[in-house]
Amino acid sequence: MLKVIQVEAKLFLREGTSVAFAVLFPTILLLVLGAIPALRTPDPKFAGLRFIDGYAGTLVVITLAFLGLQRLPAAVATYRERGVLRRLGTTPMHPGKLLAAQLLVNLLAAVVSVVLVVGVGKAVFDIALPHSPFGFLAAVLLGAAALFALGLVIAALAPTAKAAAGWATLAFMLIMFFGGAYLPRFLLPDVLNTIGQYLPPGVAALQDSWIGTAPSLLHLAIMTLIALLAGTVAAKTFRWE
């Protein structure tokens, strides 16, 4: 198992686009936005906070959405299409370990990206650290679990890697829109904001734990439920070849 994780980690690091976008892009975007003076000025729309303070949670959404809905489904579907999963099924190592390694590598990449955003935000722009550290950790892990499970559903049902990429891109765009990546959430209608709160990875829980007191238990429970349901569907429908 450790060898499989090591190999998957090496393959991930060789994908320059994945590493740059998933791990580095959110921090780069934070630096670009923070370079705009108006976005570093307290604004009544954000209850006296700065735009970059309120946008920090969305940067986490970008990381989790890319890893869970772009890289993970494409990687697994490609393994199936190329016969990797079928070949592994003939060895003593169960192909399920490959999925576990994929999940772990992508989760580690997500943690590194989030740590970079938090650390750079604090060091460069004095963005406050998450006010509820344990709540923030729970929101990140449960949000990642929900998105990764949805990614596995796509990988399980898509007949080819190309189809998986198409389905995943549609889901990715929706998650990014409702998560405030394309338009700041305060510009969205209330109904869209409400929908976004309960879609993975739960941007409301991420923001509440970062700039508020603690994430809503309801938001965390919904992320847990989505992760369990999607994970069950993925396990029931997954094909090795």
KAQUI-V59787 format. One record per backbone hydrogen bond with DSSP energy under -0.5 kcal/mol. NH is the residue of the N-H (numbers start at 1). CO is the residue of the C=O. E is the energy in kcal/mol with one decimal. If there is no record, write none. Layout:
nh->NH co->CO e->E
nh->NH co->CO e->E
This chain:
nh->5 co->1 e->-2.3
nh->6 co->2 e->-2.4
nh->7 co->3 e->-2.4
nh->8 co->4 e->-2.7
nh->9 co->5 e->-2.3
nh->10 co->6 e->-2.0
nh->11 co->7 e->-2.5
nh->12 co->8 e->-2.2
nh->13 co->9 e->-2.3
nh->14 co->10 e->-1.5
nh->15 co->11 e->-0.6
nh->15 co->12 e->-1.2
nh->16 co->14 e->-1.5
nh->19 co->15 e->-2.3
nh->20 co->16 e->-2.6
nh->21 co->17 e->-2.8
nh->22 co->18 e->-2.5
nh->23 co->18 e->-0.6
nh->23 co->19 e->-1.7
nh->24 co->19 e->-1.2
nh->24 co->20 e->-0.6
nh->25 co->20 e->-2.2
nh->26 co->21 e->-0.6
nh->28 co->24 e->-2.4
nh->29 co->25 e->-3.1
nh->30 co->26 e->-1.9
nh->31 co->27 e->-2.1
nh->32 co->28 e->-2.3
nh->33 co->29 e->-2.7
nh->34 co->30 e->-2.6
nh->35 co->31 e->-1.0
nh->36 co->33 e->-1.5
nh->37 co->35 e->-0.7
nh->39 co->36 e->-1.2
nh->40 co->37 e->-1.6
nh->41 co->38 e->-0.9
nh->43 co->49 e->-2.7
nh->46 co->43 e->-1.7
nh->47 co->44 e->-1.8
nh->48 co->43 e->-1.6
nh->49 co->46 e->-1.5
nh->52 co->39 e->-1.7
nh->54 co->50 e->-1.7
nh->55 co->51 e->-1.9
nh->56 co->52 e->-0.7
nh->58 co->55 e->-0.5
nh->59 co->55 e->-1.4
nh->60 co->56 e->-1.1
nh->61 co->57 e->-1.5
nh->62 co->58 e->-2.1
nh->63 co->59 e->-1.6
nh->64 co->60 e->-2.5
nh->65 co->61 e->-2.9
nh->66 co->62 e->-2.1
nh->67 co->63 e->-2.2
nh->68 co->64 e->-2.7
nh->69 co->65 e->-2.4
nh->70 co->66 e->-1.6
nh->71 co->66 e->-2.1
nh->72 co->67 e->-2.1
nh->74 co->70 e->-1.1
nh->75 co->71 e->-2.7
nh->76 co->72 e->-2.2
nh->77 co->73 e->-2.6
nh->78 co->74 e->-2.2
nh->79 co->75 e->-2.0
nh->80 co->76 e->-2.0
nh->81 co->77 e->-2.6
nh->82 co->78 e->-2.3
nh->83 co->80 e->-1.3
nh->84 co->79 e->-2.1
nh->85 co->79 e->-1.0
nh->87 co->83 e->-2.2
nh->88 co->84 e->-2.4
nh->89 co->85 e->-1.7
nh->90 co->87 e->-1.4
nh->91 co->88 e->-1.7
nh->94 co->92 e->-0.5
nh->97 co->94 e->-2.0
nh->98 co->95 e->-1.1
nh->99 co->95 e->-1.3
nh->100 co->96 e->-2.1
nh->101 co->97 e->-2.4
nh->102 co->98 e->-2.4
nh->103 co->99 e->-2.7
nh->104 co->100 e->-2.4
nh->105 co->101 e->-2.7
nh->106 co->102 e->-2.3
nh->107 co->103 e->-2.3
nh->108 co->104 e->-2.6
nh->109 co->105 e->-2.1
nh->110 co->106 e->-2.1
nh->111 co->107 e->-2.4
nh->112 co->108 e->-2.4
nh->113 co->109 e->-2.3
nh->114 co->110 e->-2.5
nh->115 co->111 e->-2.6
nh->116 co->112 e->-2.2
nh->117 co->113 e->-2.2
nh->118 co->114 e->-2.7
nh->119 co->115 e->-3.0
nh->120 co->116 e->-3.0
nh->121 co->117 e->-2.3
nh->122 co->118 e->-1.9
nh->123 co->119 e->-2.6
nh->124 co->120 e->-2.9
nh->125 co->120 e->-0.7
nh->125 co->121 e->-1.2
nh->126 co->122 e->-0.8
nh->127 co->121 e->-2.5
nh->131 co->210 e->-1.4
nh->132 co->209 e->-2.5
nh->136 co->132 e->-3.0
nh->137 co->133 e->-2.5
nh->138 co->134 e->-2.4
nh->139 co->135 e->-2.4
nh->140 co->136 e->-2.5
nh->141 co->137 e->-2.6
nh->142 co->138 e->-2.7
nh->143 co->139 e->-2.1
nh->144 co->140 e->-2.5
nh->145 co->141 e->-2.4
nh->146 co->142 e->-2.3
nh->147 co->143 e->-2.3
nh->148 co->144 e->-3.0
nh->149 co->145 e->-2.1
nh->150 co->146 e->-1.9
nh->151 co->147 e->-2.4
nh->152 co->148 e->-2.0
nh->153 co->149 e->-1.7
nh->154 co->150 e->-2.0
nh->155 co->151 e->-2.3
nh->156 co->152 e->-2.2
nh->157 co->153 e->-2.1
nh->158 co->154 e->-2.6
nh->164 co->160 e->-2.3
nh->165 co->161 e->-2.2
nh->166 co->162 e->-2.0
nh->167 co->163 e->-2.7
nh->168 co->164 e->-2.6
nh->169 co->165 e->-2.1
nh->170 co->166 e->-1.7
nh->171 co->167 e->-2.1
nh->172 co->168 e->-2.8
nh->173 co->169 e->-2.4
nh->174 co->170 e->-1.9
nh->175 co->171 e->-2.5
nh->176 co->172 e->-2.5
nh->177 co->173 e->-2.2
nh->178 co->174 e->-2.6
nh->179 co->175 e->-1.7
nh->180 co->177 e->-1.5
nh->181 co->176 e->-2.7
nh->182 co->176 e->-0.7
nh->187 co->184 e->-2.1
nh->188 co->185 e->-1.1
nh->193 co->189 e->-2.2
nh->194 co->190 e->-2.5
nh->195 co->191 e->-2.0
nh->196 co->192 e->-2.5
nh->197 co->193 e->-1.5
nh->198 co->194 e->-0.8
nh->198 co->195 e->-1.1
nh->199 co->196 e->-0.7
nh->202 co->199 e->-2.4
nh->203 co->196 e->-0.7
nh->206 co->202 e->-1.9
nh->207 co->203 e->-2.6
nh->208 co->204 e->-2.9
nh->209 co->205 e->-2.0
nh->210 co->206 e->-1.1
nh->211 co->207 e->-3.0
nh->212 co->207 e->-0.6
nh->212 co->208 e->-1.5
nh->220 co->216 e->-2.0
nh->221 co->217 e->-2.5
nh->222 co->218 e->-2.3
nh->223 co->219 e->-2.1
nh->224 co->220 e->-2.2
nh->225 co->221 e->-2.5
nh->226 co->222 e->-2.7
nh->227 co->223 e->-2.3
nh->228 co->224 e->-2.3
nh->229 co->225 e->-2.8
nh->230 co->226 e->-2.9
nh->231 co->227 e->-2.1
nh->232 co->228 e->-2.1
nh->233 co->229 e->-2.4
nh->234 co->230 e->-2.7
nh->235 co->231 e->-2.2
nh->236 co->232 e->-2.2
nh->237 co->233 e->-2.0
nh->238 co->234 e->-1.2
